[in-house]
């Protein structure tokens, strides 16, 4: 079964992007390569159970087992030693990526209180977009009664073949991501 957004990309978005940016080859248009969901858990230094709970919740949200992230170097001001667990992440590709994007756009983002769109200034030079979410409760897979603490996450959309942030922005708009209005 082909995910709904993948089917939309193949049938609608590719044609629209080719016309809008005057691209002749369909393989040269921007496309979503992967989505990386990262959860930094600084409190894991005092209590490892917090990190275990965060990994469990991230696994439920994404449908894929997260990997443990360890500190690359020691930072004495934060009492972090090299090799200590500091977070977890999941890299989604292909069908799982499109299913997660569909749930994010149509279910999770509308559940944010006073939501007016995602910021436009979170693109990097390569055309990738990073979205910060402050609370995991917006995902319906998380049961509100069972969470011990509020945990935020970063969601990075890695876009391949993007020549500018304008192309990346149009691709994400076509997938249904609501950006803030500038006016």
N, C-alpha and C positions, 0 to 999 in steps of 0.2 A: 504494500500500500504506500503510495507516494504522499508525503506530507502536503498539506494544503498550500503552504507558502512556497514550497519548492515548485509545485505545479504552477502557481501564480508567477513565480520568477521566470520559469521557462516559457510560458505562453504570453504573458503580458509585459512584464518589467523589461525583459531583454529588448523587445521591439521599441518600447518607449524610450529606453536609454540610448539605443542606436540612433533613433531619430533626433532626440534632443541634443546629443553631444556629437552628432555626425560621425559615428563610428561605423566603419564598413564591416569589420570582422566581429562576429558575435562572441568570439573567444577573447576579445580585447576589452569588453565592457566590464565595469567593476562587478565583483561578486563577493558574497560573504564566504570567507574561508573557514572561520571558526569563531566560536564564542567562548571566552574564558571567564568563568565566575570565580572570584577570589574573595575569601573571607579572612581578614586579619583578626586574630584573637590574642590581644596583648595580655589579657587576664589569665591566659593559660600558664603563665610562669608561676602563679601562686597555686592554681588548681587545675590539674590536667583534665578533670571531669568536664570542665567548661569547653575545652577543645573537643573532647569526644562528643559532647552534645551538639556542638557546632558542625562537626563533620557529619553526624547523623542527619541533622536538619538540611545541610547542603545536599546530601545524597538524596533525600526525599524530594527536595525542590527540583533538582536537575535530572533525577532518574539514573544517575551514574555515581559510582563510588569515588569520593574525593581523595586526593593525595595529600599527605601531610607536608607542610612547608616548614623548613627549619631556618634559623637565623644564619646568614652567611658570615657575619662577623659580630664580634662582641661590641655592645654599646653600654658603657658603664652607667651613664645617666639614667637609662631605663632598666638597669639590672638584667640585661640580656647577655647571655654568653653564647659563644659560637656553637651552633648545633642544637640549641634549644628549640622546641616546637613553638612556632609563632602564628600559624594559620593553616589554611587548607585551600585547595583550588580544584576546579574541574574544567577540563577542556572539552567542549562539545563540538562535534563535527557531523556532517552529512545529515541524516534524518533526525537524529536527536537534537541537533542544533536548530533545525526549522521548527520542530515541535516545541522546544523551549521558547523560541522567539514568538511563536503564535500565542502561547500561554502568557508570556510577559506582556505583549501588546494588548491582547483582548481581555485578559482577566486581572493580572496583577497591577499594571499601571493605573487603570481606572479606580482601583481600590485605595489609592493614596489620597489622603485627606487634602483638600484644597489644591488639587493637581491642576496645573496650568500648562503642562508640557515639560519636556526635558530640555535642559539648556543647550544652546547652540555652540557654546565656546569650549566644548570638551573634545574637539578633534585634535589629533596630533599631526605632525608633518606628513606622515605616511597615509593619512586619510582614515585612520582607525578612530573609533569612537569609544569613549569610556563613560559609563553611566554609574553614578553612585546611588545606592539605595540605603536608607538609614534603618530600615526595619524589615525583618524577614516575614512579618505577619501578613504582608500584602499578598503572599502566595497562598492559595486556598489549601495546599497540601499540608501546611503547618497548622496544627490545632492550637488555638490561642491558649487553652487551659494547660497545655503540656509544656509551654516554653518557660524556661527558668529566667532568661534575661533577653533583652532586646539586642539583636546582632545585625549589623549592617554588612553590606557587600559591594564589591565593584564588579560590574559586568562590562567586559571589553568586547566590542565587535571588531574583528580583524577583517579588513576588506582588501581583497587582492585586485590588482590592475587599476587602482584608482589614481588618476592623474592629479586630482585636486580635492580639496575638502567639499567643494560644490558637488562633485560627482558622488562622493560618499554620502553626502547629505540627501541627495535626490534618491539614491538607492534605499537608504533607511526610511525615507518618507514613503517610498513606494511599498515597502513592507508594512507600513502602518504605524511607524513610530511617530508619536505626536511631538513636534518641536514647539518651543515657546514662540509666540508671535512677537516680532520685534517692535511693533507699533503700539 
